[in-house]
């Protein structure tokens, strides 16, 4: 089940805490898509319950599903309800407490009620911690005074949750029992208010617009402590971090947290899955066989290979919140919602004079009111009927104005204006929100943000957004024959063109490039390099050693992992692609030839990295243009020719040889010739793919 909104509540069993925000009080915080609102302070339970009820109603009325988390136990150790009320049904126990708890902002009966409950049990207990000066029958002040009550000290959840306190303690450090007694009646009333639109985990399947769950912020204590701003109340910060953490999770990971057998004691959301919580919104790992393709034919068509990558790959990065100013080229991890309408109020689209339209055919003469409306300086009064006002572009329309006539079309004096009609009502005026409405989704998750997107979000009042962390891509070259430019070489050695070329290309796409250097033709050395890369990178892109020869060590090492796939692609240039995973990190092994490496990087690696980075699959733009060349092509493979546009036609590099690296610099894109056999004559339409369109 997918939730739109996550509401986290830090509850309290004490009395009214006053108007000034304090610790050990009630705090609430809501988040959507990993972005949390400011935490809100609730001075007492009555204020909090009213706010929570109104919030849930507003969210469900808006069609949003809410997961509401409360930081107290939803049940007691098994057998408690059966002894007290004759059933372990948790909801019957909630209703029992709701009927007996007396709660005023300044006082409540939780200690007396606990004493009455203890009287139903043999011996002394299980509740303890009388926090009042007067003695209460059957309620000891110390936990050691209890004996023979027959109840387990902890629920199964507290037994597993290191540091969790039992539900029996009502006062003193670590007391959570009071929160439970004072919280269960509130949950019972929420169930009554929302009826069949609300379910509770893990007692019921979560198939309704509202889901109640039990949380324990201590599960993410490290994250809370590491991000606590100086001077902020910890209770406020922890509901904010918990709301952001849960709302940023993938649906698959959240489902893992919720996959708990139904029981009568309740359970803490995330218990047993602390790594998913503390690591943030990390997506699930790729399947080990994600590159494995059924080998029906010796050669794999380009489209088959691309469809396989598109179907099998998924995001491998976490997410983070950033300010708008830092968002260029980032990939959205959550939909962006307009904070307010744009424009926020009806306004003038031109300089002119505003009035209540329409204006009839013929000459219209309207008296002017004193004053004017300008952008940032709205007119405070009303414009009477059959009057006009001077108004400038961008100014809010005053009351009584819905139409504007251009100043070039009027004759104006100090007291009136005249103009020819007809003019339609609403002419030259912008409606409030005609561009974007408050609460409207204006950009969707998976989008790579452009400068125009930054402007759109700024106009809508967006100041923070949830994005994917920058993908870390390691670039590696393999082969004993390689040397870095500037090094001394022999006749049998060549300069490494691939690593600087691919590093520049991947950096141009907006990813964090990690130079992994050159690996010699030594399997142990290569293994050490890959081990280091797996710790530092999200993805590894190598060139050379991608086939199945004696010195193709990359292929051999990947094959040992059980994740290796060698794709023989029916394309020119290119063909062998070695793919697999090293310690869970995807590895793309490109051909060693620079032209083939570049073309394969554009065709296959570019869309794959975009998905791995959290974006949507990108298909490069194809422009049909007249051919400026002659070509005869065989059937059965796709060909990519280095090309550029000259005088409106696509011309190709004089040599198709993959050894001619300079052709990459000469070209501005590729001409793509489809798989069937074909003959191209000058003037025939061909598909031209600009280099920049591969990750536009």
C-alpha positions, 0 to 999 in steps of 0.5 A: 500500500502506498501512502502519500502523507506520513504523520509522526506523533511524540505523545505525552502522559503528563499535564498541560505544558503551557503555551511555550514549546517544551521538551517532554511534550507532544510534538507532531510532524507531517511529511510527504515525499521525504519533505517534512513540514515544521514540527508543531508543538501541542500543549496538551492531549486535548489540543493534540487530538483535535489537531490530529483529527482535523488533519486526518480529515483534511488529508483524506478529503484531499484523496491522500492516504496517511500513515500515522505513527505514535510513539507508545505501545499499542498493546500489552504483553499477551494475557493482560487483556484476558485477565483484565477484561476476558479477551486479548482483543486489543481494540476491546482493551482500547475501548475499556481504557477510553471508558475509564480514563478521566483526562483534563488538561491539568489532571488525570486519573492514570495512577488511580486507574493503574492501582484499580487494574493491579487489584485484578491481578494476583500479588502486587503489580504489574503497574508501578511508579506512583508519581503522586504524593498520596499513596494509592492502593495496589500501586507500588512506588518501586518496581522491585516491590512487585511480586506474583502478578503473573505478567511478562515484564516486556512485550516481545517487541521490547525484548527485541528492541535494545533499550526499550522500557516496559509498559508497566512503569508510570513515572520516573526516567524511562516511564512509558506506561503513562503514555500508553494509558493516556494514548489508547483512549485517543486511538479508540476515539480515532477508530470511532471517528473514522470507522472503516476508513482507518485500520491499525497495524499489525492488528489489521491489514492496511487497506484503508486511507488511514493507517495507525502504526506504533513507532519508536524514534530510538530506532534512528537515534544515530540519525537524530543525534547527527542532524539535531540543530543547535538549540532545537528541542530533541522531541521536535527534531525526532518526529521530523526525522522519523517523518522524513525517513519513512516518507522517503522510503521506497514502497518496497522497503516500507512494505518490508517494514510492515511485513509482520504477522498479526498479533495482539501485543502490537509491534514497533514499525521498523524493528528488525529492519534498523538498517533500512531506517538508519541508512535513509531512503536506500533502494533495494539492491539490484538482482544478481542476475539483472544482466542475464538475458535469454540467449535465443540468438548469437547476436543480440539486437540493440533494441532487445538489449535496451529493453532488457536494461530498461526492464531490469535496472532500478535506482541504486542511490539514496535521497536527501533534502536540499535547498532550491538553489543547489538543485540544478542537474539533480534528479527528483526523488519525490514529486514537487508540489507548488507551495502557493498559486502562480500567480498568487492573485489576479493581475494585469498582463499589460500596462493600461487601465483596469475596469469591470468588463466587458466593454460594449462596441463603440466609444467607452468613457470611464472616470478614473479613481485616484491612485494606481495599482502597481506590481508590489504596490497593490491598490487598497480600495475598491474600484466602483462600477463604471470606473477605471484605474491606472494599472501596471503590468504584474499589479494585482487587480483591485476589487471591482476590476477584472479587465484591462485595456492597453494604454496604447488603446486609450485616450486619457486625461487626469480625470477619465479614459476613453477607448473603443470597444468591444473588449471581452471581460477578462481581457489582458488579465491573468487569473489567480493560479492559471499557471500553477495551483497551490498543492498542484504537482508541478514536477514529477519524481525522476526528472533531471532538473533544468534551469527552467525547472528551478525557475518554475519551482521558485515561482511556486514558492518551493524552497526545499526538495527531495533529490537523489544523491549524486550517482558515483561512477567509477571509470577504469581502463584495463590493459598492459599496453596503456599509458597516460598522456605525457608518459614515455611510451614504446612502439607497443604502447598506446595512450589511454584515451578511454578513461579521460573521454569517459570521465568527461562524458559521465561528468557532463551527464551530471554524475560524480566521477571517480577515477579508478586509474588503469588496471594491468592485465593481472587478475589479482591487481584488478580484483583489488581495484574492484574491491576498492571501487565497490566501497567508493562507487555506485557504478563501475564503468570499465573499458577493455577486457570485455570479451572472452579472450585470455587477457580479458580479466574483467570478464573472467572476474565477473563470471566468478561472481555468478552475475556475469553476462557477455552481450554480443550486440548486433551493432557497429561499432561495438559488439562485446559488452561485459556486464555484472555486479561486483559486491552488489555494484553494477559493472559495465565493461565496454570495448577497448576501442575508443570509438566503440567505447564512446558509442556503446557508452552513449547508446547503453550506459547513458540511459542505464546510469540515468535509471540507476541515478533515480531518473526516468529512462531517456530515449535520445531524440531522433531528427529525420534529415536528408542524407548528404552521403551514400551508403550500402548497409548489410542486414542484421546489425544496427550501424552508428555513423559519426555525423554532423549537420551541414547545409541542412543535411547529415554528412558522415565522417569520411572513414568508418574505421573505429580506429579513427578517434578524431572522428568523434571530435569532428562529429556532433552526433550519430546517424543511426541506420536500422537493422534491415539492409538498406541503401542510402542515397543523397536526399534520403531521410536518415535519423540523426541523434545529436550527442547532447540528446543522449542525456538531455 
